[in-house]
Amino acid sequence: MEFFHIDKTIPFMKYSLVLNLISLMTFIVSIFFITNNGLNLSTEFTGGTIIEMNFSAENKISTDEIRETIFKMGYTDYQVQIFDSLHEIMVRLPVLSKNNTLDNTANKILLELKGYDESLQIIKVETVGPQVGNELILDGILALITVVIGIIIYLTIRFEYKLALSGIIANLHDIVIILGFFAFFQWEFSLCVLAGLLAVLGYSVNESVIVMDRIRENINHSNGSDITEIINMSITQTISRTIITHGCTQMMVLSLLIFGGQTLHYFSLALTIGIWFGIYSSVFVATSLAILMKFGDKRLYVMK
């Protein structure tokens, strides 16, 4: 399926040197901010206080009202979730100071929220220690490493090693840059963002595979054409599919960004950055690295 058909080959590789220099600078700056600033981990990772409340089926308080109330009480790092089917609300707060006990804090929040919904009652108040947070961090790192290893194995089996290596580097490049954004702006890094990060990895790999498959197909049917021309032709042939796929996905992610509330805000931000850098890395980074490694010096007869 093509949204439009392009007869003339677009010289994408003509701009690859400048764009890859910018990409290299962005990559280095991202690593600097990740190592220097670190990530702003949410209470899911660092531990904190969990307050659970329930409400009647007739009355429903909105998440915006809860967030506004907690923000006015001086909290900036918090999470709010409403479970409609259970008529329950869960509020996550950072570790409380010695002056604020669990019961006092919970009662203050409940008293403020009673103005919106008189039926609210506290079910449970508990503290999640940093040990649980450390376990989540380790599990998250393990999940990320597992996905990366799986992608490396898949690309290594599917493509000739130069093409596979360029695809692997391009996809890891996307993850580092997303983490760089979160480190620079100190956006909250939660389990939702980690899920978005894993989704971006799979999404970027899919785009890279489409482009590399077309390159491999064209190079095996070429008559000694220059590898740069083959890559330009391959990207041009897949650009319509790229616009349709990524355009539709971005529309969905944009709706999450606008209407998904605070819970999905940073998740959708991570996906948005990943979508655009996934296109960029597949079109410019992976292909430029393949040329740099002198890919195409021989005909390829690999898994199709």
NORGIGI-V215138 format. One record per backbone hydrogen bond with DSSP energy under -0.5 kcal/mol. CO is the residue of the C=O (numbers start at 0). NH is the residue of the N-H. If there is no record, write none. Layout:
BEGIN
co=[CO;CO]
nh=[NH;NH]
END
This chain:
BEGIN
co=[4;9;10;11;12;14;15;16;17;18;19;20;21;22;23;24;25;26;27;28;29;30;31;32;32;38;39;41;41;42;47;48;49;50;51;51;52;53;61;62;63;64;65;66;67;68;69;70;75;76;78;80;81;82;82;82;86;87;88;89;90;91;92;96;98;100;101;102;103;104;105;106;107;108;109;111;112;112;116;120;123;125;126;127;128;128;129;130;131;132;133;134;135;136;137;138;139;140;141;142;143;144;145;146;147;148;149;150;151;152;153;154;159;159;160;161;162;163;164;165;166;167;168;169;170;171;172;173;174;175;176;177;178;179;180;181;181;186;187;188;189;190;191;192;193;194;195;196;197;198;199;200;201;202;203;204;205;206;207;208;209;210;211;212;213;214;215;216;218;225;226;227;228;229;230;231;232;233;234;237;238;239;240;241;242;243;244;245;246;247;248;249;250;251;252;253;254;255;259;260;261;261;263;264;265;266;267;268;269;270;271;272;273;274;275;276;277;278;279;279;280;283;284;285;286;287;288;289;290;293]
nh=[6;11;13;14;15;18;19;20;21;22;23;24;25;26;27;28;29;30;31;32;33;34;35;36;37;40;188;44;45;46;127;92;125;90;122;123;88;120;65;66;67;68;69;70;71;72;74;73;77;93;91;89;83;85;86;87;54;82;52;80;50;78;48;99;100;104;105;106;107;108;109;110;111;112;113;114;115;116;119;53;51;49;128;47;131;132;133;134;135;136;137;138;139;140;141;142;143;144;145;146;147;148;149;150;151;152;153;154;155;156;157;158;162;163;164;165;166;167;168;169;170;171;172;173;174;175;176;177;178;179;180;181;182;183;184;185;186;39;189;41;193;194;195;196;197;198;199;200;201;202;203;204;205;206;207;208;209;210;211;212;213;214;215;216;217;218;219;220;221;229;230;231;232;233;234;235;236;237;238;241;242;243;244;245;246;247;248;249;250;251;252;253;254;255;256;257;258;259;263;264;264;265;267;268;269;270;271;272;273;274;275;276;277;278;279;280;281;282;283;284;285;287;288;289;290;291;292;294;293;296]
END
